[in-house]
Amino acid sequence: MTVASVTPPVSSSPSPVAWIAGVGASAGLGAALARRFAAEGFVVALTGRTQAQLQAVATEIEAAGGRAHAFAGDVASEAEIHGIAQRVRVLGPLTVAIFNAASAVRAPTLDISVDQFTQAWRTSALGGFVFGREALRGLLANTFEADGAKGRGTLLFTGATAALRGKPPFAAFAAAKASLRSLSQSLAREFGPQGIHVAHVVIDGGIDGERLRNNAPQRVAQAGDDGLLQLEAIAESYWQLHVQHRSAWTQELDLRPFKEPF
């Protein structure tokens, strides 16, 4: 993958920090989001399950001129995410936090175990709450003015079509993603007036990344040109959510390829 060079803006004030949870392979959405915000001069904090993958993405960003730090941890562990939040706060003022983690369980409903259902809920719903709570504490403490054009900062959640309508074989995944969507709505209503832009992004379609290319190459071939969501295009939409004027904040955004059926 080609990584765009980064030229951080010159400033005497501390660089803003973007904390992204759910970072895996370089050819994945979490890494693409990190690259996009690093290109704007953000110090990016990367959180995911595998330290080696996180460090590979961080090294990639640094080689392009950006600044990145790898903090491995379980998004649903209150103790681990609290500890990472303290390390993130040392990097500078937290300005953007993105929750991109998920645990996709695909099986007929009668074959889904309680452990599988619990794991899906634990990653998306509980993880979203644990990460969101720590991120909000950091955003509220960044000393930015709440009445500025962009507010204090941005908290974004990656959602899915399953958050809007459940269907087999995704009963566990749909229940978990619907919970995350509801959480984002609650946080937006509570913290929007305090200057925090909270938004939920519905990814309606396949993402052209490592996971889909490895697990379903036939789907990639059938999609054709621009039939899958491109990583950089998704990341650009997240960036645009962050820079929105507070008089017209988006709470929920749907992203889908031009030929994806609704």
SULFEN-V198838 format. One record per residue. N is the residue number from 0. SS is DSSP state (H for helix, E for strand, L for the rest). PHI is phi as a letter, one per 30 degrees, with the letter a starting at -180 (NA if undefined). Layout:
BEGIN
n->[N | N]
ss->[SS | SS]
phi->[PHI | PHI]
END
This chain:
BEGIN
n->[0 | 1 | 2 | 3 | 4 | 5 | 6 | 7 | 8 | 9 | 10 | 11 | 12 | 13 | 14 | 15 | 16 | 17 | 18 | 19 | 20 | 21 | 22 | 23 | 24 | 25 | 26 | 27 | 28 | 29 | 30 | 31 | 32 | 33 | 34 | 35 | 36 | 37 | 38 | 39 | 40 | 41 | 42 | 43 | 44 | 45 | 46 | 47 | 48 | 49 | 50 | 51 | 52 | 53 | 54 | 55 | 56 | 57 | 58 | 59 | 60 | 61 | 62 | 63 | 64 | 65 | 66 | 67 | 68 | 69 | 70 | 71 | 72 | 73 | 74 | 75 | 76 | 77 | 78 | 79 | 80 | 81 | 82 | 83 | 84 | 85 | 86 | 87 | 88 | 89 | 90 | 91 | 92 | 93 | 94 | 95 | 96 | 97 | 98 | 99 | 100 | 101 | 102 | 103 | 104 | 105 | 106 | 107 | 108 | 109 | 110 | 111 | 112 | 113 | 114 | 115 | 116 | 117 | 118 | 119 | 120 | 121 | 122 | 123 | 124 | 125 | 126 | 127 | 128 | 129 | 130 | 131 | 132 | 133 | 134 | 135 | 136 | 137 | 138 | 139 | 140 | 141 | 142 | 143 | 144 | 145 | 146 | 147 | 148 | 149 | 150 | 151 | 152 | 153 | 154 | 155 | 156 | 157 | 158 | 159 | 160 | 161 | 162 | 163 | 164 | 165 | 166 | 167 | 168 | 169 | 170 | 171 | 172 | 173 | 174 | 175 | 176 | 177 | 178 | 179 | 180 | 181 | 182 | 183 | 184 | 185 | 186 | 187 | 188 | 189 | 190 | 191 | 192 | 193 | 194 | 195 | 196 | 197 | 198 | 199 | 200 | 201 | 202 | 203 | 204 | 205 | 206 | 207 | 208 | 209 | 210 | 211 | 212 | 213 | 214 | 215 | 216 | 217 | 218 | 219 | 220 | 221 | 222 | 223 | 224 | 225 | 226 | 227 | 228 | 229 | 230 | 231 | 232 | 233 | 234 | 235 | 236 | 237 | 238 | 239 | 240 | 241 | 242 | 243 | 244 | 245 | 246 | 247 | 248 | 249 | 250 | 251 | 252 | 253 | 254 | 255 | 256 | 257 | 258 | 259 | 260 | 261]
ss->[L | L | L | L | L | L | L | L | L | L | L | L | L | L | L | L | E | E | E | E | E | L | L | L | L | L | L | L | H | H | H | H | H | H | H | H | H | H | L | L | L | L | E | E | E | E | E | L | L | L | H | H | H | H | H | H | H | H | H | H | H | H | H | L | L | L | E | E | E | E | L | L | L | L | L | L | L | H | H | H | H | H | H | H | H | H | H | H | H | H | H | L | L | E | E | E | E | E | E | L | L | L | L | L | L | L | L | L | H | H | H | L | L | H | H | H | H | H | H | H | H | H | H | H | H | H | H | H | H | H | H | H | H | H | H | H | H | H | H | H | L | L | L | L | L | L | L | L | L | L | L | L | E | E | E | E | E | E | E | E | H | H | H | L | L | L | L | L | L | L | H | H | H | H | H | H | H | H | H | H | H | H | H | H | H | H | H | H | H | H | H | H | H | H | L | E | E | E | E | E | E | E | E | L | L | L | E | L | L | H | H | H | H | H | H | L | H | H | H | H | H | H | H | L | L | L | L | L | E | L | H | H | H | H | H | H | H | H | H | H | H | H | H | L | L | H | H | H | L | L | L | E | E | E | E | L | L | L | L | L | L | L]
phi->[NA | d | c | d | d | c | b | d | d | d | a | d | d | e | d | d | c | c | c | b | c | j | c | b | d | e | c | b | d | e | d | d | d | d | d | d | d | d | d | c | j | d | d | c | c | c | b | a | d | c | d | d | d | d | d | d | d | d | d | d | d | d | d | d | j | c | b | b | b | c | b | d | l | c | d | c | c | e | d | d | d | d | d | d | e | d | d | d | d | d | d | k | d | d | b | b | b | b | c | b | d | a | b | d | c | c | a | e | e | d | c | d | d | d | d | d | d | d | d | d | d | d | d | d | d | d | e | d | d | d | d | d | d | d | d | d | d | d | d | d | c | d | i | d | d | d | c | d | e | c | i | d | l | b | b | c | b | d | c | a | e | d | d | c | a | c | a | d | c | c | e | d | d | d | d | d | d | d | d | d | d | d | e | d | d | d | d | d | d | d | c | e | d | c | j | c | d | c | b | c | c | d | c | c | k | d | c | d | b | d | d | d | d | d | c | b | e | d | d | d | d | d | d | i | d | h | d | c | d | d | e | d | d | d | e | d | d | d | d | d | d | d | c | d | d | d | d | b | d | d | c | b | b | c | b | a | d | d | c | d | d | d]
END
